[in-house]
Amino acid sequence: MNRTLEERRARLAAGLDTSENIREVFAKVPRHLFLPDRIWPKVVGAPLDRDTDPEGWADHAYADAPVITQVNGGEEGTVNVPTSSSSAPSVMATMLRAAGVRQGQSVLEIGTGTGFNAALLCELVGQGGRVLTLEIDPSVAVRARRALERTGYVPTVLLGDGTAGHESRERFDSVIATCAVVRVPAGWFERTRAGGVVVLPWSPGVTLPGGMMARLVVDALTRSGEGRFVGGADFMPAREQRSRRGAPPDRGKVADRVWRVSGDARDLILSGAGPQMALMNPGTAMGFQPVDGGGSLVWLAEPESSSWARLHADGRMEQGGPGQLGERIWTSYEWWKAQGSPDLTEYGLTVTAEGEHRVWLRSSSGPSWTHLPARPHATV
């Protein structure tokens, strides 16, 4: 027997690994009412239409998975590029818990999207709280407003670029960004009360696909933020900060050095250490290339130089260019193992008022790596 939408919602909420109050709001707010009738289950493939496949649409609406709600900025295209989505509920729950949203608080959301997260925030802050949400896409904002009104939620929905600031000087207990940034905007700290938190998906530049979710506690005097990563986060980038991913080395390039390590050399990235390698090697791009006979290799490159490396399934490592990139990645991996293979959540991020973005391990005074340098006489 097919389950009802309410049964699907209850099952999804009950399965979330989070606090009870957050499970309760997921059980209460109907996600399906914030989704359009046409969604894209995967980046590649045909859309799923509610009219022609209501059961499939409902299953996807209440799966613990992201739902692509817009492609190509709302335009038709031969290739679908996701431009708006509803995040996976488990990821949303992690962000809400990291922000510590409570009754009576005020929250600024960057990126309204479908409006579903804003509705969850309204439930968490209650009648005495306030939710202000900013959306850069006019058509997305209109659809979100309608969905919120239809479901009885009344956050303030404004059209604007949340990374560029807003004329209001109101300060919030927390800021939650639903788009990934490389450079954390100064305005997010300026809009947060002393001791408040900014929760954001952070992408370390041109590095690995995806990114990390950071929970930064705000020091209002220094206009800085600092805190640990609370997990991985693969969010669409902010439109004004769509970073370069780098290009793979030409397949015909001859390596300056070739050597072999035991096992699969690709495990330096694919064994679960990939995010940590990204944090410890600023400015390094990564991707996959097919190889003759099937399978693939992992490539690494530094867009600002001509340094590159290839990691092969048979243990071969190749590198070229002046930066000895393959050797540096290997050294980072060996150091990471010597440290006890620390999890992503043992790393943290400090963003200063001068714009420095520095990643550290275990404490801000521990080993660190600068991803963006300070800019003299400038803010973030």
C-alpha positions as CSV (number, residue, x, y, z in Angstrom):
1,M,0.0,0.0,0.0
2,N,1.3,3.5,-0.9
3,R,2.0,5.7,2.1
4,T,0.3,9.1,2.5
5,L,2.2,12.3,2.4
6,E,1.7,12.7,6.1
7,E,3.1,9.2,6.7
8,R,6.1,9.9,4.6
9,R,6.7,13.2,6.5
10,A,6.5,11.5,9.9
11,R,8.9,8.7,8.8
12,L,11.4,11.2,7.5
13,A,11.3,13.3,10.7
14,A,11.6,10.3,12.9
15,G,14.7,9.1,11.1
16,L,16.7,12.4,11.5
17,D,19.7,12.2,13.8
18,T,19.1,15.4,15.6
19,S,17.5,16.9,18.7
20,E,13.9,16.2,19.5
21,N,12.7,19.8,19.0
22,I,14.1,19.8,15.4
23,R,12.5,16.4,14.6
24,E,9.2,17.9,15.8
25,V,9.4,20.9,13.4
26,F,10.3,18.6,10.5
27,A,7.2,16.5,11.4
28,K,5.0,19.6,11.5
29,V,6.1,21.5,8.4
30,P,5.0,19.9,5.1
31,R,8.0,19.9,2.8
32,H,5.9,18.9,-0.3
33,L,4.0,22.2,-0.1
34,F,7.2,24.1,-0.7
35,L,8.2,22.1,-3.8
36,P,7.2,22.8,-7.4
37,D,5.3,20.2,-9.4
38,R,8.3,19.6,-11.5
39,I,11.6,18.6,-9.8
40,W,14.9,17.1,-10.9
41,P,15.9,14.0,-8.8
42,K,19.3,14.0,-10.3
43,V,21.6,16.5,-12.1
44,V,21.5,14.3,-15.2
45,G,18.2,13.0,-16.4
46,A,14.6,13.9,-17.0
47,P,12.5,15.9,-14.5
48,L,9.9,14.3,-12.3
49,D,6.4,15.6,-12.7
50,R,3.9,15.4,-10.0
51,D,1.0,15.0,-12.4
52,T,2.4,12.1,-14.3
53,D,4.2,10.3,-11.4
54,P,2.6,11.4,-8.1
55,E,4.0,8.5,-6.1
56,G,7.6,9.0,-7.4
57,W,7.3,12.7,-6.8
58,A,6.0,12.2,-3.2
59,D,8.7,9.6,-2.5
60,H,11.4,12.1,-3.6
61,A,9.8,15.0,-1.7
62,Y,10.1,13.1,1.6
63,A,13.4,11.3,0.9
64,D,16.4,12.5,2.9
65,A,18.0,13.9,-0.2
66,P,18.3,17.3,-1.9
67,V,15.6,18.2,-4.4
68,I,16.6,20.3,-7.4
69,T,13.8,22.8,-7.9
70,Q,15.2,25.0,-10.7
71,V,17.7,24.5,-13.6
72,N,19.4,27.0,-15.9
73,G,18.0,29.9,-13.9
74,G,14.5,28.9,-15.0
75,E,15.4,28.8,-18.7
76,E,15.2,25.7,-21.0
77,G,18.5,24.2,-22.0
78,T,20.0,21.1,-23.5
79,V,22.1,20.6,-20.4
80,N,20.5,21.1,-17.0
81,V,22.6,23.2,-14.6
82,P,21.0,23.3,-11.1
83,T,20.3,26.9,-9.9
84,S,18.0,26.4,-6.9
85,S,17.2,23.5,-4.7
86,S,15.9,22.2,-1.4
87,S,18.7,20.8,0.7
88,A,18.6,17.3,2.2
89,P,16.6,17.4,5.5
90,S,19.5,15.8,7.4
91,V,21.8,18.6,6.3
92,M,19.2,21.2,7.2
93,A,18.8,19.6,10.6
94,T,22.5,19.8,11.2
95,M,22.6,23.5,10.3
96,L,19.6,24.3,12.5
97,R,21.1,22.4,15.5
98,A,24.5,24.1,14.9
99,A,22.8,27.5,15.0
100,G,21.1,26.7,18.3
101,V,17.9,28.5,17.2
102,R,15.5,28.9,20.2
103,Q,12.2,30.4,21.0
104,G,12.1,34.2,20.9
105,Q,15.3,34.6,18.9
106,S,15.9,36.5,15.6
107,V,17.5,34.8,12.6
108,L,18.8,36.0,9.3
109,E,18.7,33.5,6.5
110,I,20.8,34.0,3.3
111,G,19.1,32.2,0.5
112,T,15.3,31.7,0.8
113,G,15.1,29.0,-1.9
114,T,11.8,27.1,-1.6
115,G,10.9,28.8,1.8
116,F,10.9,25.4,3.6
117,N,13.9,26.3,5.8
118,A,12.4,29.7,6.6
119,A,9.2,27.9,7.8
120,L,11.2,25.5,10.0
121,L,12.9,28.6,11.5
122,C,9.6,30.2,12.1
123,E,8.5,27.2,14.1
124,L,11.8,27.2,16.1
125,V,11.7,30.9,17.1
126,G,8.0,30.9,17.8
127,Q,5.6,33.9,17.9
128,G,8.1,36.0,19.9
129,G,10.9,35.5,17.4
130,R,11.8,37.0,14.0
131,V,13.0,35.5,10.7
132,L,14.3,37.6,7.9
133,T,15.2,35.8,4.7
134,L,16.9,37.1,1.6
135,E,16.7,35.7,-1.9
136,I,18.6,36.9,-5.0
137,D,16.3,35.3,-7.6
138,P,13.0,37.2,-8.2
139,S,11.1,34.2,-9.4
140,V,12.3,32.0,-6.6
141,A,11.4,34.7,-4.0
142,V,7.9,35.0,-5.4
143,R,7.3,31.2,-5.3
144,A,8.7,31.0,-1.7
145,R,6.4,33.9,-0.5
146,R,3.4,32.2,-1.9
147,A,4.3,28.8,-0.3
148,L,4.9,30.5,3.1
149,E,1.7,32.4,2.9
150,R,-0.2,29.3,1.9
151,T,1.2,27.4,4.9
152,G,0.6,30.2,7.4
153,Y,4.2,31.3,8.0
154,V,5.1,35.0,8.0
155,P,8.8,35.6,7.9
156,T,10.0,38.8,6.2
157,V,11.1,37.8,2.7
158,L,13.2,40.3,0.9
159,L,14.7,40.3,-2.6
160,G,18.4,41.0,-2.5
161,D,22.0,39.6,-2.6
162,G,22.7,38.3,0.9
163,T,26.4,38.3,0.3
164,A,26.4,42.1,-0.5
165,G,24.7,43.2,2.7
166,H,21.4,45.0,3.3
167,E,20.5,48.5,4.4
168,S,19.0,47.3,7.7
169,R,21.5,47.5,10.6
170,E,19.4,45.0,12.7
171,R,21.5,42.5,14.5
172,F,20.5,38.8,14.8
173,D,21.1,36.0,17.2
174,S,22.2,33.9,14.3
175,V,22.9,34.0,10.5
176,I,22.3,30.9,8.4
177,A,23.5,30.7,4.8
178,T,22.1,28.2,2.4
179,C,24.6,28.9,-0.3
180,A,28.3,28.1,-0.3
181,V,30.9,30.9,-0.2
182,V,34.7,31.0,-0.6
183,R,35.0,34.4,1.1
184,V,32.8,34.9,4.1
185,P,31.1,38.4,3.8
186,A,31.9,40.9,6.5
187,G,28.2,41.8,6.7
188,W,27.3,38.4,8.2
189,F,29.4,39.2,11.2
190,E,28.2,42.8,11.4
191,R,24.6,41.5,11.4
192,T,25.2,39.1,14.3
193,R,25.1,39.9,18.0
194,A,28.2,39.4,20.1
195,G,28.5,35.7,20.9
196,G,26.0,34.8,18.2
197,V,26.8,32.3,15.5
198,V,27.1,32.2,11.7
199,V,26.4,28.8,10.1
200,L,27.5,28.5,6.6
201,P,28.7,26.1,3.9
202,W,32.3,27.0,3.2
203,S,34.1,26.0,0.0
204,P,37.9,26.2,0.0
205,G,38.3,27.8,-3.3
206,V,39.1,25.6,-6.3
207,T,39.6,22.5,-4.3
208,L,37.4,19.4,-3.8
209,P,33.8,19.3,-5.0
210,G,31.4,20.2,-2.2
211,G,32.6,21.9,0.9
212,M,32.4,22.1,4.7
213,M,29.8,23.4,7.1
214,A,31.3,25.9,9.5
215,R,29.9,27.1,12.8
216,L,31.5,30.5,13.5
217,V,31.1,32.3,16.8
218,V,31.1,36.0,16.3
219,D,33.3,38.5,18.2
220,A,31.5,41.7,17.7
221,L,34.5,43.9,18.8
222,T,36.9,42.4,16.3
223,R,34.2,41.7,13.7
224,S,35.6,38.2,13.3
225,G,34.3,34.7,13.5
226,E,35.9,31.4,14.6
227,G,34.7,27.9,15.1
228,R,34.9,24.3,13.9
229,F,33.4,22.5,11.0
230,V,30.4,20.5,11.9
231,G,30.4,18.2,8.8
232,G,30.4,18.2,5.1
233,A,28.2,20.4,3.0
234,D,27.6,20.3,-0.7
235,F,25.6,23.5,-1.5
236,M,25.2,25.5,-4.6
237,P,27.7,28.4,-4.6
238,A,26.6,32.0,-4.0
239,R,26.0,33.5,-7.5
240,E,28.6,36.2,-6.9
241,Q,31.2,33.7,-5.7
242,R,31.1,30.9,-8.2
243,S,34.6,29.7,-7.9
244,R,36.8,28.2,-10.5
245,R,37.3,24.4,-10.2
246,G,40.5,24.3,-12.2
247,A,41.3,22.3,-15.3
248,P,42.9,18.8,-15.5
249,P,46.4,18.5,-16.9
250,D,46.6,17.6,-20.5
251,R,46.4,13.8,-20.8
252,G,49.5,13.9,-23.0
253,K,51.7,15.8,-20.5
254,V,54.9,14.0,-19.6
255,A,55.6,13.8,-15.9
256,D,58.8,15.2,-14.4
257,R,58.6,12.4,-11.8
258,V,56.8,9.1,-11.6
259,W,56.9,6.8,-8.6
260,R,54.7,4.2,-6.9
261,V,53.1,3.8,-3.5
262,S,51.5,0.7,-2.0
263,G,47.8,0.2,-2.7
264,D,45.6,2.6,-4.7
265,A,47.2,6.1,-5.0
266,R,43.8,7.6,-5.4
267,D,43.0,6.8,-1.8
268,L,45.0,9.9,-0.8
269,I,41.8,11.7,-1.8
270,L,39.1,9.0,-1.9
271,S,39.7,7.2,1.4
272,G,37.8,9.9,3.3
273,A,40.8,12.2,3.6
274,G,39.7,14.3,0.6
275,P,38.2,17.2,2.6
276,Q,41.2,17.3,4.9
277,M,43.6,17.3,2.0
278,A,41.6,20.2,0.6
279,L,41.9,22.1,3.9
280,M,45.6,21.4,4.2
281,N,46.5,22.3,0.6
282,P,45.0,25.7,-0.2
283,G,44.4,26.4,-3.9
284,T,44.6,22.9,-5.2
285,A,42.0,21.7,-7.6
286,M,40.9,18.1,-8.0
287,G,38.9,15.9,-10.4
288,F,38.6,12.7,-12.3
289,Q,39.8,11.6,-15.7
290,P,38.9,8.4,-17.6
291,V,41.8,6.1,-18.4
292,D,42.3,3.7,-21.4
293,G,40.8,0.4,-20.6
294,G,38.2,1.7,-18.2
295,G,38.3,3.3,-14.8
296,S,39.6,6.7,-13.8
297,L,42.5,8.5,-12.2
298,V,42.4,11.5,-9.8
299,W,44.1,14.6,-11.1
300,L,45.3,17.5,-9.0
301,A,46.3,21.0,-10.3
302,E,47.2,24.4,-9.0
303,P,45.4,26.9,-11.2
304,E,47.8,29.7,-10.3
305,S,50.8,27.7,-11.4
306,S,51.7,25.0,-13.8
307,S,52.0,22.3,-11.1
308,W,49.9,19.1,-11.5
309,A,49.7,15.5,-10.3
310,R,48.0,12.3,-11.3
311,L,47.0,9.5,-8.9
312,H,46.4,6.0,-10.3
313,A,44.6,2.9,-9.1
314,D,47.8,0.8,-9.5
315,G,49.7,3.0,-7.0
316,R,51.5,5.2,-9.6
317,M,51.9,8.9,-8.8
318,E,52.9,11.4,-11.4
319,Q,53.8,15.1,-11.1
320,G,54.9,18.0,-13.2
321,G,55.6,21.6,-12.8
322,P,57.7,23.5,-10.2
323,G,55.5,22.9,-7.2
324,Q,56.1,19.2,-6.6
325,L,52.3,18.9,-6.0
326,G,52.2,15.1,-5.8
327,E,54.9,15.0,-3.2
328,R,53.2,17.7,-1.2
329,I,49.9,15.8,-1.2
330,W,51.6,12.6,-0.2
331,T,53.4,14.4,2.7
332,S,50.1,15.9,3.8
333,Y,48.5,12.5,3.8
334,E,51.3,10.9,5.8
335,W,51.2,13.8,8.3
336,W,47.4,13.4,8.6
337,K,47.8,9.7,9.4
338,A,50.5,10.5,11.9
339,Q,48.0,12.8,13.7
340,G,45.6,9.9,14.1
341,S,43.6,10.6,10.9
342,P,41.6,13.4,12.4
343,D,38.0,13.8,11.2
344,L,36.8,16.9,9.4
345,T,35.1,18.1,12.6
346,E,38.5,18.4,14.3
347,Y,39.4,21.2,11.9
348,G,38.1,24.8,12.2
349,L,38.1,28.2,10.5
350,T,39.0,31.7,11.6
351,V,37.9,34.7,9.5
352,T,39.4,38.0,10.6
353,A,38.1,41.5,9.9
354,E,41.1,42.0,7.6
355,G,39.8,39.2,5.4
356,E,42.2,36.4,6.4
357,H,40.7,32.9,6.2
358,R,42.8,30.4,8.1
359,V,42.0,26.8,8.7
360,W,43.4,25.1,11.8
361,L,43.5,21.6,13.4
362,R,42.1,21.1,16.9
363,S,42.6,24.6,18.1
364,S,43.2,28.1,16.6
365,S,46.7,28.0,18.0
366,G,47.4,24.6,16.4
367,P,48.8,23.7,12.9
368,S,47.1,26.1,10.4
369,W,46.9,26.8,6.7
370,T,46.0,30.2,5.2
371,H,43.4,30.0,2.4
372,L,42.9,33.7,1.9
373,P,45.4,36.2,3.1
374,A,44.6,39.4,5.0
375,R,43.9,42.4,2.9
376,P,45.5,45.5,4.5
377,H,43.1,48.4,5.2
378,A,40.1,46.3,4.1
379,T,37.4,44.3,5.6
380,V,36.3,40.8,4.7
